[in-house]
Amino acid sequence: MPELDPSDPDAAVIPADGAASSLATSDAATLEDGPLPGAPASGKARSLWSDAWHDLRRNPVFLVSALIIVFLVLIALWPGLIASGNPLQCDLAKAQEGSQPGHPFGFDTQGCDVYTRTVYGARASITVGICATAGAALLGSVLGGLAGFFGSWWDALLSRIADIFFGIPIILGGLVFLSVVTSGSLWPVVGFIVLLGWPQISRIARGSVVTAKQHDYVQAARALGAGDTRLLLRHIAPNAVAPVIVVATIALGTYIALEATLSFLGVGLKPPTVSWGIDISNASTQIRNAPHMLLWPAGALSITVLAFIMLGDAVRDALDPKLR
């Protein structure tokens, strides 16, 4: 093989053997065949939401909690899918009896089927939780977002109002507020939870908006002439909503437990509405004689609250880039 002159610039790029040319040919063929395994097909960077969904699909905690919640929502909408009885149809002759064929959970003090009442009780709890969470999230996000965006006296006023509501003990406030309501329906309970639940979400929304409006892309949009409405709805809100979703998801389970607590104390939902809190209250005096009356509605309540809290934790881990 002829020797090369190191001073010749053209000689520096000539391969010493066929290995380099083979490698170059191999690389070129790879690029022509397509992207490397694991690389995005389109070459487009994924957004925060697509990354979050990618992580959630591989998180067993999210999958288990989501399946439980989907099942609960289904039986809340169509309880007849798994329970064929009437929750208000009772037989005093079977009061406090245990499990029987066709009645796996036994009967309560009025002779009502505990299984049927447990299934139908999901409707009230899920409805209160979803409606209260939606109302508190909407009200808190709007007020907190506006306070964080405009600041000044509006921010100070909202902060002082939120402090007033934070100072109200939620159980004591429920006893006072709901004791004057005699309807015993869902909506007074939902209204009370929204009334005391929005300040927490408003603070989260305010902090997210304050952080988002300082980013460079917001300043660039403002420099290009974007108005306040466009900045808030197009650039800030989509990037500040993630913490609100996380807090609202966790709060949903808390609101379900709060509804059961208020119903247990006798100021929330009232008969003939079927509620886990009402059934737990009725069973508390007979826990020694008929523990099954307390076990099943309390277990259903605990599983529901735990599922929503687990879902919120999984969503938080997926949406927080610092935890990746």
Disulfide bonds with the S-S distance in Angstrom:
Cys90-Cys112 1.61
